[in-house]
Amino acid sequence: MLSGYRLMWIMVMFDLPVIERAERKAATEFRNALLDMGFEMSQFSVYMRFCNSQGQVDTYCSQVERCLPSGGRVNILQFTDKQYERIITFYGKIKRASKKSPDQYCLF
């Protein structure tokens, strides 16, 4: 049985330099690599991906590490689906309902 305590999310948060043209290019390549891995943009410089196991989390963390640009700061946060259910979101001062967990889980 799938448990919200075993299902995981990965959040990649980054602050990359974008002053020089080469830095902007590296930042764009990093964002595109995250999208290619199936991450979705939650906010600018914050990308998230659902995973069905800790092993999958570890695999994606390794893939993110291989794509890191030479400058800037990147943080990877891992948390369970149950923890994600408790997210509180505001648009302006308006509180929005929490996001629904995915209906279907990828098991391969």
N, C-alpha and C positions, 0 to 999 in steps of 0.2 A: 504494500500500500504506500502511495506517495504521501509524505508528511511535509507540512509547511515548515517543519524544523530541519528537514534535510534538503529541501529545495532552496537554492541560493540565488542571490543577486550579486553582481559585481558592479561597482561604481568607480569609474576612472575620472578623477578630477585633475585638471592641469592648469598651470599658468606658464605659458611659453613666451619667450621673447619674440617680438614681431617688428622690430625696428628696421633691421636690414632685410633686403630682398631674400637672401638665403634663409634667414630665420622664418620669414613668412612662408616660404616654400616648405620648410621642414615642418612647421606647424600644420599646414594644410595636408601634407602627406601623412602626418600622424592622425589627424582627424579622419582622413579617408581610410586609413588602415583600420581604425576602430569601426567605421561603418562597414567595411568589407568583412570584418569578423562578426558582424551581426549586432553590434552595439547600436543603441538609439540615443539621440541627443535628448537629454532631460532639460538642460540649460546650456548656454554657451560655455564651453570648456568643462561640461559635466556630461558623461556618457554612461549609460547603464545597459546591462545585459543579464537576462535570466539564464540560469544554469540548473541542470537537474541533479547535480551531485558535486561534492567537494572535488572529485577528480576532474570534472569539467572546469570548475573554477581554477584549479591549478594549471590546467592546460591553457586557458585563456590568459591567465596572469603571465605565463611564460611567453605567449605570443605577443602580449602588450610590451613586455620587457624587450623583446627583439626589435620592436618598432620604435623604441624611445628615441627622440631627437637628442642631440648632444647638449642642448641647453635647456634651461627651465626646470620646473618642478612638476612631478607627476605623483599622485597618490592613488592607490587602489584600495578601495574599501569593500569588504565582503560582509554580507549579512543575510539572514534567513528570510524566506518568504513571509513567515509569521511576523518578523520585525518590520518588513516592508508594508504589511497591512496596516500598520499604525501610523503611516505617514500623514502629516497634516499639510495641506497645500492651500495657499492663498493666491488669488489674482487680485492685486491691489489689496483692498481691505475685505474682499469677499472670500469667505472660506468655501472651498470646493470639497466635494465628496472624495474620499480616498479612492485611488485607482484600484480597479478590480484585478485580481491575479489572472494570469492567462488561463483560458478555458481548457486548452490542450497542452500537454507537456510532451516535448520531444524526448523519446526514450532511446535514441541511438546517437 
